[in-house]
Amino acid sequence: MKVRRISCLLLLLCSGCRSPSPENGVLLFHDHCLVCHTVAPGSQRNALSLAGYFRRNPVPDPGRTRQLIRNGRGLMQPFRDRLSNAQIDDVIAYLKTR
């Protein structure tokens, strides 16, 4: 019984413990971002290319990037009602690989 309680407690505590997934992020990027953005260097659609986004100088802050995706800016629509925080983190993890 004691082991069962500890297992349940650990499961509850770690339910939010996940590492952002670039593999999931690429799928989300293709479903939600590719309409306007590309990750191809030197290429542009309706919005700027995000190729090398996290290699820019100065390096963009992931927290500010998260807020930008959640709340939108200018012509960029907000995604707070379409993507969870974990999904936004996945998109950011993907962008870090590009």
C-alpha positions as CSV (number, residue, x, y, z in Angstrom):
1,M,0.0,0.0,0.0
2,K,2.8,2.4,0.9
3,V,4.6,1.7,-2.4
4,R,1.4,2.3,-4.3
5,R,1.0,5.8,-2.6
6,I,4.6,6.7,-3.4
7,S,4.2,5.6,-7.0
8,C,1.0,7.6,-7.4
9,L,2.6,10.7,-5.8
10,L,5.6,10.4,-8.1
11,L,3.3,10.0,-11.1
12,L,1.4,13.2,-10.1
13,L,4.6,15.2,-9.5
14,C,6.1,14.2,-12.8
15,S,3.1,14.5,-15.0
16,G,4.4,17.9,-16.0
17,C,8.0,16.6,-16.3
18,R,8.7,16.3,-19.9
19,S,11.5,17.6,-22.1
20,P,10.5,19.7,-25.1
21,S,10.4,17.5,-28.3
22,P,11.9,18.9,-31.5
23,E,10.4,15.9,-33.2
24,N,6.9,17.0,-32.1
25,G,7.8,20.6,-32.8
26,V,8.5,20.0,-36.5
27,L,5.0,18.5,-36.9
28,L,3.5,21.5,-35.1
29,F,5.6,23.9,-37.1
30,H,4.3,22.3,-40.3
31,D,0.7,22.4,-39.1
32,H,0.6,25.9,-37.7
33,C,3.6,28.0,-38.8
34,L,4.6,26.9,-42.3
35,V,1.7,28.9,-43.7
36,C,3.6,32.1,-43.1
37,H,7.2,31.1,-42.1
38,T,9.9,28.9,-43.6
39,V,13.1,27.5,-42.1
40,A,14.9,27.5,-45.4
41,P,17.8,29.9,-45.4
42,G,17.3,32.9,-47.7
43,S,13.7,31.9,-48.4
44,Q,10.6,33.9,-47.4
45,R,6.9,33.5,-47.4
46,N,4.4,35.9,-45.9
47,A,6.7,36.4,-42.9
48,L,10.4,36.2,-42.2
49,S,12.3,33.0,-42.5
50,L,13.0,31.4,-39.1
51,A,16.2,29.7,-40.4
52,G,18.9,30.1,-37.7
53,Y,16.5,31.9,-35.4
54,F,18.3,30.9,-32.2
55,R,21.7,31.6,-33.8
56,R,21.0,35.3,-34.4
57,N,22.9,38.0,-32.7
58,P,21.7,38.8,-30.1
59,V,20.3,35.4,-29.4
60,P,16.5,35.6,-29.0
61,D,15.3,34.8,-25.5
62,P,13.2,31.6,-25.4
63,G,10.8,33.2,-22.9
64,R,10.2,36.2,-25.1
65,T,9.8,33.9,-28.1
66,R,7.3,31.8,-26.1
67,Q,5.3,35.0,-25.3
68,L,5.4,36.1,-29.0
69,I,4.0,32.8,-30.1
70,R,1.3,32.8,-27.4
71,N,0.2,36.4,-27.8
72,G,1.2,37.2,-31.4
73,R,2.5,40.6,-32.6
74,G,1.7,42.8,-35.5
75,L,0.3,40.6,-38.3
76,M,1.2,37.4,-36.4
77,Q,-1.8,35.9,-34.8
78,P,-1.7,34.6,-31.3
79,F,-1.6,30.8,-30.8
80,R,-2.5,30.7,-27.1
81,D,-5.9,29.1,-27.9
82,R,-4.5,26.6,-30.4
83,L,-1.2,25.4,-28.8
84,S,-0.6,24.4,-25.3
85,N,2.5,25.6,-23.4
86,A,4.1,22.2,-24.0
87,Q,3.5,22.4,-27.7
88,I,4.9,25.9,-27.9
89,D,8.0,24.6,-26.1
90,D,8.2,21.8,-28.7
91,V,8.1,24.4,-31.5
92,I,10.9,26.4,-29.8
93,A,12.9,23.1,-29.4
94,Y,12.5,22.5,-33.1
95,L,13.6,26.1,-34.0
96,K,16.7,25.6,-31.9
97,T,17.7,22.7,-34.3
98,R,17.3,24.8,-37.5
